[in-house]
Amino acid sequence: MNWLQKVTPIRRAAAGLEWALWRKLPLIFALGTALPLAGLGLLHLMMDINTPADERWLQMANYVVIGIVVFHWTAVLTVGIGCVVVMIMKGPAYTADSYTVSHSDKPRLVSEEDEES
């Protein structure tokens, strides 16, 4: 049973920015994750912890970098979802089973009473 059938004639839109972004998303994801973590690693290696204030500052830097990385992941996911939605919208059109409307040959006039309810 074929539930959805392609609408003929098939008219597809040209590929645009969504495909260029889709192909670059893995690189953007990897760089956006690796760069903040590499910076944090360097900070841990270079910093000399002498006081509790230094330790608190380093812990705060850990939290900030984790926040940046998680924010970046959500941004990449959101852009990816947007790319998929645009790809689906530009793809071929499908139709389900036709549904005949009883008043399709003579559309009903809507009275003011019907509009109020």
KANOR-V468947 format. One record per pair of residues at least 24 apart in sequence whose ideal C-beta (glycine too) atoms are under 10 Angstrom apart, sorted by the first residue. I is the first residue (numbers start at 1). J is the second residue. D is the distance in whole Angstrom. If there is no record, write none. Layout:
BEGIN
I;J;D
I;J;D
END
This chain:
BEGIN
3;94;9
3;96;7
3;97;8
4;93;10
4;94;4
4;95;7
4;96;6
4;97;9
5;93;10
5;94;7
5;95;6
5;96;8
5;97;9
6;91;10
6;92;5
6;93;7
6;94;6
6;95;8
7;92;7
7;93;4
7;94;7
7;95;5
8;92;10
8;93;9
8;95;10
9;93;10
10;91;9
10;92;5
10;93;7
11;92;8
11;93;8
12;90;6
12;91;7
12;92;6
12;93;9
13;86;9
13;89;8
13;90;4
13;91;9
14;90;8
15;86;10
15;87;8
15;90;7
16;86;8
16;87;10
16;90;8
17;83;9
17;86;8
18;79;9
18;80;10
18;82;8
18;83;4
18;84;8
18;85;9
18;86;4
18;87;6
18;89;9
18;90;8
19;83;8
19;86;9
19;87;8
19;90;10
20;83;9
21;79;6
21;80;8
21;82;8
21;83;5
21;86;9
22;79;9
22;80;7
22;82;10
22;83;5
22;84;8
22;86;9
22;87;7
23;83;10
24;79;10
25;76;6
25;77;9
25;79;7
25;80;6
25;83;7
26;76;9
26;80;10
28;72;9
28;75;9
28;76;6
28;79;8
28;80;10
29;72;8
29;73;7
29;75;10
29;76;5
29;77;9
29;79;10
29;80;9
30;76;10
31;72;9
32;68;9
32;69;7
32;71;9
32;72;4
32;73;8
32;75;8
32;76;7
33;68;10
33;69;6
33;70;10
33;72;7
33;73;7
33;76;9
34;69;9
35;65;10
35;68;9
35;69;9
35;72;9
36;64;9
36;65;5
36;66;9
36;67;10
36;68;5
36;69;6
36;72;8
37;65;7
37;66;9
37;68;10
37;69;7
38;65;10
39;65;7
39;68;10
40;64;9
40;65;4
40;66;9
40;68;9
40;69;9
41;65;10
END
